[in-house]
Amino acid sequence: MGGPTRAASRMRTSAVAASSLGGFLAAARDGTDPSINAWVASVRQRGLSAQDAALEVVQRLVPTGGSLDEESAKHAMDQAIAHLYEMEPDADIFNLTDDQIANVMAYTVAFDAYNRVQLELGRVFEKLRYAPRLIQERLAQVLDYIMVVVNRSMDKVRAGGVQRSMREIAAAALQDALTVFAES
Protein backbone atom coordinates (compact mmCIF):
# COMPACT_ATOMS: atom_id res chain seq x y z
CA MET A 1 0.00 0.00 0.00
CA GLY A 2 3.04 2.29 -0.02
CA GLY A 3 4.01 2.61 3.64
CA PRO A 4 1.94 3.20 6.76
CA THR A 5 1.31 6.92 6.20
CA ARG A 6 0.18 6.43 2.61
CA ALA A 7 -1.88 3.40 3.56
CA ALA A 8 -3.56 5.35 6.37
CA SER A 9 -4.40 8.07 3.87
CA ARG A 10 -5.84 5.52 1.45
CA MET A 11 -7.84 3.91 4.24
CA ARG A 12 -9.13 7.19 5.67
CA THR A 13 -12.68 6.11 4.79
CA SER A 14 -12.20 3.12 7.08
CA ALA A 15 -11.32 5.37 10.03
CA VAL A 16 -14.24 7.67 9.21
CA ALA A 17 -16.61 4.68 9.02
CA ALA A 18 -15.34 3.28 12.32
CA SER A 19 -15.68 6.64 14.05
CA SER A 20 -19.14 7.26 12.57
CA LEU A 21 -20.26 3.85 13.75
CA GLY A 22 -18.77 4.42 17.20
CA GLY A 23 -20.34 7.85 17.52
CA PHE A 24 -23.72 6.59 16.37
CA LEU A 25 -23.68 3.64 18.77
CA ALA A 26 -22.68 5.91 21.68
CA ALA A 27 -25.44 8.39 20.82
CA ALA A 28 -27.97 5.55 20.53
CA ARG A 29 -26.95 4.24 23.95
CA ASP A 30 -26.81 7.64 25.64
CA GLY A 31 -29.97 9.04 24.03
CA THR A 32 -28.24 12.35 23.25
CA ASP A 33 -29.55 12.93 19.73
CA PRO A 34 -33.32 13.32 19.23
CA SER A 35 -33.22 12.15 15.60
CA ILE A 36 -31.23 9.04 16.54
CA ASN A 37 -33.56 8.43 19.49
CA ALA A 38 -36.60 8.55 17.19
CA TRP A 39 -34.91 6.26 14.68
CA VAL A 40 -33.90 3.74 17.39
CA ALA A 41 -37.47 3.77 18.73
CA SER A 42 -38.84 3.04 15.24
CA VAL A 43 -36.36 0.17 14.76
CA ARG A 44 -37.22 -1.29 18.16
CA GLN A 45 -40.95 -0.90 17.47
CA ARG A 46 -40.62 -2.98 14.30
CA GLY A 47 -39.22 -5.85 16.39
CA LEU A 48 -36.27 -6.54 14.12
CA SER A 49 -33.83 -9.33 14.86
CA ALA A 50 -30.41 -8.30 16.15
CA GLN A 51 -28.87 -8.89 12.73
CA ASP A 52 -31.56 -6.91 10.91
CA ALA A 53 -31.20 -4.04 13.40
CA ALA A 54 -27.45 -4.07 12.76
CA LEU A 55 -28.02 -3.90 9.01
CA GLU A 56 -30.36 -0.94 9.57
CA VAL A 57 -27.60 0.83 11.51
CA VAL A 58 -25.12 0.36 8.67
CA GLN A 59 -27.70 1.43 6.08
CA ARG A 60 -28.39 4.61 8.06
CA LEU A 61 -24.69 5.47 8.24
CA VAL A 62 -23.73 4.57 4.67
CA PRO A 63 -26.69 4.76 2.29
CA THR A 64 -26.81 2.68 -0.87
CA GLY A 65 -24.52 3.80 -3.63
CA GLY A 66 -21.14 5.34 -3.20
CA SER A 67 -17.49 4.98 -3.94
CA LEU A 68 -15.59 1.72 -3.79
CA ASP A 69 -14.09 2.89 -0.48
CA GLU A 70 -17.56 3.60 0.94
CA GLU A 71 -18.84 0.20 -0.13
CA SER A 72 -15.76 -1.44 1.39
CA ALA A 73 -16.32 0.44 4.66
CA LYS A 74 -20.01 -0.53 4.63
CA HIS A 75 -19.08 -4.19 4.17
CA ALA A 76 -16.49 -3.89 6.98
CA MET A 77 -19.13 -2.40 9.32
CA ASP A 78 -21.49 -5.30 8.52
CA GLN A 79 -18.69 -7.77 9.25
CA ALA A 80 -17.73 -5.93 12.45
CA ILE A 81 -21.23 -6.01 13.89
CA ALA A 82 -21.64 -9.67 12.92
CA HIS A 83 -18.32 -10.39 14.65
CA LEU A 84 -19.52 -8.58 17.78
CA TYR A 85 -22.60 -10.82 17.86
CA GLU A 86 -20.39 -13.85 17.29
CA MET A 87 -18.21 -12.86 20.27
CA GLU A 88 -21.10 -11.57 22.43
CA PRO A 89 -24.42 -13.08 21.28
CA ASP A 90 -26.44 -11.19 23.91
CA ALA A 91 -25.13 -7.73 22.95
CA ASP A 92 -27.75 -5.03 22.39
CA ILE A 93 -26.64 -2.92 19.44
CA PHE A 94 -28.38 0.12 20.94
CA ASN A 95 -26.94 -0.30 24.44
CA LEU A 96 -23.27 -1.21 24.04
CA THR A 97 -20.60 -0.45 26.62
CA ASP A 98 -17.66 1.78 25.77
CA ASP A 99 -15.47 -1.32 25.41
CA GLN A 100 -17.96 -2.95 23.04
CA ILE A 101 -18.13 0.22 20.95
CA ALA A 102 -14.33 0.38 20.81
CA ASN A 103 -14.30 -3.28 19.75
CA VAL A 104 -16.79 -2.65 16.95
CA MET A 105 -14.67 0.30 15.78
CA ALA A 106 -11.52 -1.86 15.84
CA TYR A 107 -13.33 -4.68 14.04
CA THR A 108 -14.45 -2.25 11.34
CA VAL A 109 -10.89 -1.08 10.71
CA ALA A 110 -9.57 -4.65 10.86
CA PHE A 111 -12.13 -6.07 8.44
CA ASP A 112 -11.58 -3.22 5.98
CA ALA A 113 -7.81 -3.81 6.10
CA TYR A 114 -8.34 -7.56 5.75
CA ASN A 115 -10.68 -7.16 2.79
CA ARG A 116 -8.05 -5.08 1.00
CA VAL A 117 -5.24 -7.51 1.85
CA GLN A 118 -7.44 -10.41 0.77
CA LEU A 119 -7.81 -8.87 -2.70
CA GLU A 120 -4.04 -8.55 -3.06
CA LEU A 121 -3.26 -12.00 -1.68
CA GLY A 122 -5.98 -13.58 -3.78
CA ARG A 123 -4.14 -12.53 -6.91
CA VAL A 124 -0.88 -13.97 -5.59
CA PHE A 125 -2.51 -17.24 -4.57
CA GLU A 126 -4.14 -17.58 -7.99
CA LYS A 127 -0.81 -17.11 -9.76
CA LEU A 128 0.88 -19.67 -7.52
CA ARG A 129 -2.04 -22.07 -7.89
CA TYR A 130 -2.46 -22.97 -4.23
CA ALA A 131 -5.16 -25.42 -3.24
CA PRO A 132 -8.39 -23.65 -2.16
CA ARG A 133 -8.18 -25.17 1.32
CA LEU A 134 -4.65 -23.85 1.83
CA ILE A 135 -5.73 -20.41 0.61
CA GLN A 136 -8.59 -20.35 3.13
CA GLU A 137 -6.23 -21.41 5.95
CA ARG A 138 -3.73 -18.68 5.07
CA LEU A 139 -6.44 -16.04 4.78
CA ALA A 140 -7.81 -17.05 8.19
CA GLN A 141 -4.30 -16.59 9.62
CA VAL A 142 -4.07 -13.17 8.01
CA LEU A 143 -7.42 -12.15 9.50
CA ASP A 144 -6.37 -13.37 12.95
CA TYR A 145 -3.14 -11.38 12.72
CA ILE A 146 -4.87 -8.20 11.54
CA MET A 147 -7.47 -8.48 14.33
CA VAL A 148 -4.78 -8.84 16.99
CA VAL A 149 -2.75 -5.91 15.67
CA VAL A 150 -5.72 -3.56 15.25
CA ASN A 151 -7.19 -4.50 18.65
CA ARG A 152 -3.81 -3.86 20.33
CA SER A 153 -3.57 -0.54 18.53
CA MET A 154 -7.07 0.43 19.66
CA ASP A 155 -6.23 -0.53 23.26
CA LYS A 156 -3.01 1.49 23.07
CA VAL A 157 -4.80 4.58 21.76
CA ARG A 158 -7.59 4.33 24.34
CA ALA A 159 -5.11 3.83 27.20
CA GLY A 160 -3.20 7.00 26.31
CA GLY A 161 -5.16 9.02 28.86
CA VAL A 162 -5.89 11.78 26.34
CA GLN A 163 -9.49 12.75 25.56
CA ARG A 164 -10.01 12.17 21.85
CA SER A 165 -12.89 12.22 19.43
CA MET A 166 -14.11 8.97 17.87
CA ARG A 167 -12.47 10.01 14.61
CA GLU A 168 -9.12 10.70 16.30
CA ILE A 169 -9.26 7.34 18.08
CA ALA A 170 -10.04 5.42 14.89
CA ALA A 171 -7.41 7.29 12.84
CA ALA A 172 -4.71 6.83 15.51
CA ALA A 173 -5.49 3.12 15.86
CA LEU A 174 -5.35 2.68 12.09
CA GLN A 175 -2.06 4.59 11.82
CA ASP A 176 -0.52 2.56 14.66
CA ALA A 177 -1.70 -0.75 13.18
CA LEU A 178 -0.36 0.10 9.74
CA THR A 179 3.00 1.00 11.28
CA VAL A 180 3.09 -2.46 12.90
CA PHE A 181 2.25 -4.07 9.55
CA ALA A 182 5.05 -2.14 7.85
CA GLU A 183 7.52 -3.36 10.46
CA SER A 184 6.38 -6.99 10.19
N, C-alpha and C positions, 0 to 999 in steps of 0.2 A: 504494500500500500504506500510505500515511499517514506518510511520513518514514522515515529509516533506522533509528531506534531502534524504532519500532513494527513496521516490516517485520522487523527482526531478531527481535523477540519473536514475531511470527507464524510465522517460519521457524525457530524454535528446534528443532523436530523435525529439520530438515535438518542443523543443526550437531551434534545428538546422533547422528544416523545416520552422518554423516561421521566423527565421533570414535569411534563404536562400530566402524565398519568399519576405521578406522586402527588402533585398539587390537587388534582381532581379528587383523588381518593381521600386525601386529608380534609378537603372541604366537605366532601360527602359525609365523612365521619363526624366532623365538628359542627356541621350545620351552619356554616358561616356565609354561605352564598344562597340567597333566596331562589335564584333560578336553578341552581343545582339541587336545592332542597325539593323544589316542585318536581323536577325531573326524577329524582330518586323516589319520591312518593308515587309518581305515576308508574315507575318500573315495579316497585313493590306491590302496588295495587293490581297489576296485571298478573302477579303470581308466577313470574318467570323462574325457571330453574337457575341454579347458580351459574352454569355455563352460559345460558342465554343472557342473563344479566351482565355477565362479563363481556359478552359480545356487544351488548348495547353500550357499555362504557366505551369500548374501543371505537365503535361507530360514532359516538358523540364527539370523541376527541379527534378522530381522523375520518372525515366523511368520505364517501365513495369517490373515486377519481383522484388523481394526483400524480406526483412524480414517482419515479422508481424508488427513490429514497423514502418517500412518504408511505408507499405500499410496503416496503421492506420494514419500516418502523411499525406499521399497523400489524403486520404479520408477527413481528417480534413481541408486540404487546399482547396479542392473542396467545402466543406461546408462553409468555411470562405468567399471565393469569392462569392458564391451564396448569403450568408448573406449580404455582402457588397452591392450587386445589389438589394437585398430586401430593405435595408435601404436607399440606394442612387441609384435609377434606372438609373440616367444619368451619373454615374461614368464611366470614361474611364480608363480601366485597365492599359493602358500604359502612363497615365498622372495623376496619383493620387497625392494628396497633402501629406505632411508628416503625418498629422493627419489620413488621410485615410489609409496610409501604416501601421501606428501604429495600427489602428483598425483591419486591416486584420491580422496582426501578432497576436494581442490579440485574435481575433476570432479563429485563427488556434490553439493556445494553448488551448483555452476554449473548442472547439469542440473535440480535442483529449482527453482532460480530461473527458469531458462528455461521449464520446464513451466508454471509459474504465469504468467509473462509471456505465453507462447503462448496460454493460455486467454483472457487479457484482450485481446490483439491480435486473436485470432481473431474475437471479437465485433465489433471495430472494422472489420476487413477485410470481414466479412460485410455489415455495414451499408453500407459504401462500395462494395461489389460489385466488388472487385478480381478480376482474372483469377487462377485458381489458381496459375499459374506465377509470377506476380509475388508472390503471397503466400508461396510457398515460398522465393523468392529473399530476400525481406525477413526471413523467419523465420531463414533460414540466416545472414544478417548479424547478426541479434540474438544468435543462439547464439555466433557468433564473438566478438562484443563481450563478452558475459557471460563466456565462457571466458577471454578476455584479462584482464578486470578481476579475476575471482576468482583466477586464477593469480598475478597480480601481488600481490594482497592476501595470498595464502598465502605467497609468497616474502618479502614484507615482514614478516609475522608471524614466520616462521621465522628471518629474519636478525636479529631483534631482540636476540639474545644472551641472552634470558631463558629459563630452563627452564620449560616449560609442559606441562600435561597435554594429551592429544589433544583433549579437550573445549574447553579454553581456546584452543587453536590454531584449531580449527574455528569457534568462536564469534567470535574476534577477526577472522579472515579474512572471515567473513560480514558482520560489522559494518562493517569497512573497505570491503568491496565495495559494500555498500548505501549507504554514504556517498558513494562515487564515483558511483553511479547517481543519487543525489539531486542531485548537483552537475552532472550531465550535461544 
